[in-house]
């Protein structure tokens, strides 16, 4: 249901971007760089209309609206972080711990009793982090996935995202959207030796270890919980967003059980549904691109 990078479905009339594998803008016929299905979707009798493409402006506006609808995010009084050392470009790769204190001084754990947080946290221990080892998914883990999706879909934020995508003819029903989210985030694929060892959720939120390095692991709740257990050691940060409220953005260096993450960026203080919704939007609107 998402737009394949080599297709014009939902992309007719979109602005030219060098990153695209092939193009669907109005001049692509003259420039001989259209996608193969350009005529089928964007011709006079095509399946897709130019109104179905998602513009950069719409992405910006919708992202801001989702930000505004994040009613479950942390308040400034809910979190106190201690970023300590600001690492320069030549320091991020040397694996030196330049911050003696933990990153999190305080988190109001009452946040974690909110339904989307509680159902999110239950998912975090469902994965083995090593790539190349097949994931085994139990019946209980499948129920936990369903529960999380159920809870996020109750939020105003995810309902807003669905209405937008429905208006772009990406989905005909909320059920269809839900099924796609399930496959998009929890569907297993291989990161190495053909083993079904990874998923979008595991990579982004829980984190993996590949070739001796931390891969993914972009979630503040996961980081806080593991730091509290003494499993994650915060080293430094190389970027701190200019915001004075949450969600904030931090680029950070850390070690997870001895495995190093050179630069990992994370929203700090947002709800699980904000990240889940925003990343889903990016994947659906700009597949295969930065």
C-alpha positions as CSV (number, residue, x, y, z in Angstrom):
1,X,0.0,0.0,0.0
2,X,2.9,2.4,0.3
3,X,4.3,4.0,-2.8
4,X,7.2,2.0,-4.3
5,X,10.2,4.2,-5.1
6,X,10.1,3.2,-8.8
7,X,6.4,3.9,-9.2
8,X,4.3,7.0,-9.9
9,X,1.4,5.8,-7.8
10,X,0.4,8.8,-5.6
11,X,3.3,10.9,-7.0
12,X,1.9,12.5,-10.1
13,X,3.0,16.1,-10.5
14,X,5.3,16.1,-7.5
15,X,8.4,18.3,-7.5
16,X,11.6,17.0,-9.1
17,X,14.1,15.5,-6.6
18,X,17.5,14.2,-7.6
19,X,17.2,11.4,-5.0
20,X,14.3,9.8,-6.8
21,X,15.0,6.6,-8.8
22,X,12.6,7.8,-11.5
23,X,10.3,10.8,-11.9
24,X,6.7,11.8,-12.1
25,X,6.9,15.6,-12.5
26,X,5.3,17.2,-15.5
27,X,8.5,17.6,-17.5
28,X,9.6,14.0,-17.1
29,X,8.2,12.9,-20.5
30,X,10.3,15.6,-22.3
31,X,13.3,14.7,-20.1
32,X,12.9,10.9,-20.7
33,X,13.3,10.2,-17.0
34,X,9.7,9.1,-16.0
35,X,8.9,6.0,-14.0
36,X,7.8,3.1,-16.2
37,X,4.2,3.4,-15.0
38,X,4.0,7.1,-15.4
39,X,1.5,6.9,-18.3
40,X,-0.7,4.4,-16.5
41,X,-0.9,6.6,-13.4
42,X,-0.4,10.2,-14.6
43,X,-1.6,10.1,-18.2
44,X,-5.0,11.7,-19.1
45,X,-6.8,8.5,-18.1
46,X,-4.4,7.5,-15.3
47,X,-5.2,5.8,-12.0
48,X,-3.6,8.5,-9.8
49,X,-4.3,12.2,-9.8
50,X,-1.8,15.0,-8.9
51,X,-3.9,15.7,-5.8
52,X,-2.8,12.3,-4.4
53,X,0.9,13.2,-4.3
54,X,2.2,14.5,-0.9
55,X,4.1,17.8,-1.3
56,X,6.9,19.0,0.9
57,X,4.7,21.8,2.2
58,X,2.0,19.3,3.2
59,X,4.6,17.2,5.0
60,X,5.8,20.2,6.9
61,X,2.2,21.3,7.8
62,X,1.1,17.8,8.8
63,X,4.2,17.2,10.9
64,X,3.5,20.4,12.8
65,X,-0.2,19.3,13.3
66,X,0.9,15.9,14.6
67,X,3.3,17.7,17.0
68,X,0.5,19.8,18.2
69,X,-1.7,16.7,18.8
70,X,0.9,14.9,20.9
71,X,-1.2,15.2,24.1
72,X,0.7,12.4,25.8
73,X,4.1,14.0,25.5
74,X,6.2,14.8,28.6
75,X,5.8,18.2,30.2
76,X,9.0,20.1,31.0
77,X,8.7,19.0,34.7
78,X,8.5,15.3,33.7
79,X,12.1,14.9,32.5
80,X,15.4,16.3,33.5
81,X,18.4,15.4,31.3
82,X,22.1,16.1,31.9
83,X,23.8,16.2,28.4
84,X,27.3,17.1,29.8
85,X,30.0,16.8,27.1
86,X,29.3,18.3,23.7
87,X,31.4,16.1,21.3
88,X,33.2,17.6,18.3
89,X,33.2,15.7,14.9
90,X,36.6,14.2,15.7
91,X,35.4,12.8,19.0
92,X,32.2,10.9,18.1
93,X,34.0,7.8,16.9
94,X,36.7,7.3,19.5
95,X,34.5,5.5,22.1
96,X,35.5,7.6,25.0
97,X,33.1,8.2,27.9
98,X,33.3,11.9,28.4
99,X,30.2,12.2,30.6
100,X,30.6,10.7,34.1
101,X,26.9,11.1,35.0
102,X,23.9,9.3,33.4
103,X,22.0,11.3,30.7
104,X,18.7,11.1,32.6
105,X,18.6,12.8,36.0
106,X,14.9,12.3,36.4
107,X,11.9,10.9,34.6
108,X,8.3,11.0,35.9
109,X,7.5,7.3,35.5
110,X,3.8,8.0,35.8
111,X,4.0,8.7,32.1
112,X,4.6,5.0,31.5
113,X,1.2,4.1,32.9
114,X,-0.5,5.9,30.0
115,X,-1.9,3.2,27.6
116,X,0.3,4.0,24.6
117,X,3.4,4.0,26.8
118,X,2.5,0.9,28.7
119,X,1.7,-1.1,25.5
120,X,4.9,0.2,23.8
121,X,7.1,-0.8,26.7
122,X,5.7,-4.4,26.6
123,X,7.1,-4.7,23.1
124,X,10.7,-3.8,23.9
125,X,11.7,-7.2,25.3
126,X,10.3,-9.1,22.3
127,X,13.5,-9.0,20.3
128,X,17.0,-10.5,20.3
129,X,19.3,-7.8,19.2
130,X,21.8,-9.8,17.2
131,X,21.2,-9.7,13.5
132,X,21.5,-13.0,11.6
133,X,19.4,-14.8,14.1
134,X,15.8,-15.6,13.2
135,X,13.2,-13.9,15.4
136,X,10.7,-16.2,17.0
137,X,7.3,-14.5,17.5
138,X,5.1,-16.0,20.1
139,X,1.3,-15.7,20.3
140,X,1.6,-13.4,23.3
141,X,4.0,-11.1,21.4
142,X,1.5,-10.9,18.5
143,X,-1.2,-9.9,21.1
144,X,1.2,-7.2,22.4
145,X,1.6,-5.9,18.9
146,X,-2.2,-5.8,18.4
147,X,-2.7,-4.0,21.7
148,X,-0.1,-1.3,20.9
149,X,-1.7,-0.7,17.5
150,X,-5.1,-0.6,19.1
151,X,-4.0,2.0,21.7
152,X,-2.1,4.3,19.2
153,X,-5.1,4.3,16.8
154,X,-7.3,5.6,19.6
155,X,-5.2,8.8,19.7
156,X,-6.2,12.0,18.0
157,X,-2.7,12.2,16.5
158,X,-3.0,8.8,14.6
159,X,-6.6,9.6,13.6
160,X,-5.4,12.8,12.0
161,X,-2.7,10.9,10.1
162,X,-5.3,8.4,8.9
163,X,-7.7,11.1,7.7
164,X,-4.8,12.8,5.7
165,X,-3.7,9.5,4.1
166,X,-7.3,8.5,3.3
167,X,-7.7,11.9,1.6
168,X,-4.7,11.1,-0.5
169,X,-6.4,7.8,-1.6
170,X,-3.7,5.7,0.2
171,X,-6.3,3.8,2.3
172,X,-10.0,3.1,2.0
173,X,-10.6,2.3,5.7
174,X,-9.0,2.5,9.1
175,X,-8.8,-1.3,9.1
176,X,-6.7,-1.3,5.9
177,X,-4.4,1.3,7.4
178,X,-4.0,-0.8,10.6
179,X,-3.1,-3.9,8.6
180,X,-0.5,-1.9,6.6
181,X,1.0,-0.5,9.8
182,X,1.2,-4.0,11.2
183,X,3.1,-5.3,8.2
184,X,5.2,-2.1,7.9
185,X,6.5,-2.1,11.5
186,X,6.2,-5.7,12.7
187,X,6.7,-7.7,9.4
188,X,10.0,-9.6,9.6
189,X,12.8,-9.2,7.0
190,X,16.4,-10.1,6.7
191,X,19.4,-7.8,7.5
192,X,22.0,-10.4,6.8
193,X,22.1,-14.1,6.0
194,X,18.5,-14.6,4.8
195,X,17.2,-15.1,8.3
196,X,14.0,-13.2,9.2
197,X,16.0,-11.4,11.9
198,X,14.7,-7.8,11.9
199,X,11.6,-5.5,11.7
200,X,11.1,-1.8,11.5
201,X,10.0,-1.7,15.1
202,X,13.0,-3.6,16.4
203,X,15.4,-1.5,14.4
204,X,14.0,2.0,15.2
205,X,12.7,1.6,18.7
206,X,14.4,-1.4,20.4
207,X,17.8,-1.4,18.7
208,X,20.0,-4.1,17.1
209,X,23.6,-5.1,17.1
210,X,25.2,-5.6,13.6
211,X,28.9,-6.3,13.0
212,X,29.7,-5.4,16.5
213,X,28.0,-2.0,16.4
214,X,24.6,-0.7,17.7
215,X,22.2,-0.3,14.8
216,X,19.0,1.8,15.1
217,X,18.0,2.3,18.7
218,X,16.4,5.8,18.4
219,X,13.9,5.8,21.3
220,X,14.3,7.8,24.5
221,X,12.1,5.5,26.6
222,X,14.2,2.5,25.7
223,X,17.4,4.4,26.5
224,X,16.1,5.6,29.9
225,X,14.9,2.1,31.0
226,X,18.2,0.5,30.0
227,X,20.3,3.3,31.5
228,X,18.4,2.8,34.7
229,X,19.3,-0.9,34.6
230,X,23.0,0.0,34.1
231,X,23.0,-1.7,30.6
232,X,23.4,1.6,28.6
233,X,26.3,4.0,29.3
234,X,25.9,7.5,28.0
235,X,29.2,9.0,26.6
236,X,28.4,12.4,25.0
237,X,26.2,14.3,22.6
238,X,27.0,16.0,19.3
239,X,23.7,17.8,18.8
240,X,21.1,19.4,21.1
241,X,18.0,20.8,19.5
242,X,17.2,24.5,20.1
243,X,13.8,23.7,21.7
244,X,13.0,24.6,25.3
245,X,10.2,22.1,25.7
246,X,9.5,18.5,24.7
247,X,9.9,16.8,22.3
248,X,13.5,17.9,22.0
249,X,16.1,16.2,19.7
250,X,19.5,14.9,20.9
251,X,22.3,13.4,18.8
252,X,24.2,11.1,21.2
253,X,27.0,8.6,21.7
254,X,26.6,5.6,24.0
255,X,27.5,2.1,24.6
256,X,25.0,-0.8,25.1
257,X,26.5,-3.7,26.9
258,X,29.9,-2.8,25.4
259,X,28.5,-2.2,21.8
260,X,29.0,1.3,20.6
261,X,26.7,3.8,18.9
262,X,28.7,6.6,17.2
263,X,25.8,8.9,16.4
264,X,22.3,8.1,17.4
265,X,19.6,10.7,17.2
266,X,16.4,10.6,19.3
267,X,13.3,12.6,20.1
268,X,13.3,13.2,23.9
269,X,10.0,13.4,25.7
270,X,7.6,12.6,22.9
271,X,4.9,10.0,23.2
272,X,5.3,6.6,21.3
273,X,2.5,7.5,19.0
274,X,4.2,10.8,17.9
275,X,7.3,8.9,16.7
276,X,5.3,6.0,15.3
277,X,3.0,8.4,13.3
278,X,5.7,10.7,12.1
279,X,8.0,7.8,10.9
280,X,5.1,6.1,9.2
281,X,4.2,9.3,7.3
282,X,7.9,9.6,6.1
283,X,8.0,6.0,5.0
284,X,4.7,6.3,3.1
285,X,5.3,9.7,1.6
286,X,9.0,9.4,0.6
287,X,9.9,5.7,0.4
288,X,13.5,4.9,-0.4
289,X,14.6,8.5,0.2
290,X,16.2,10.6,2.9
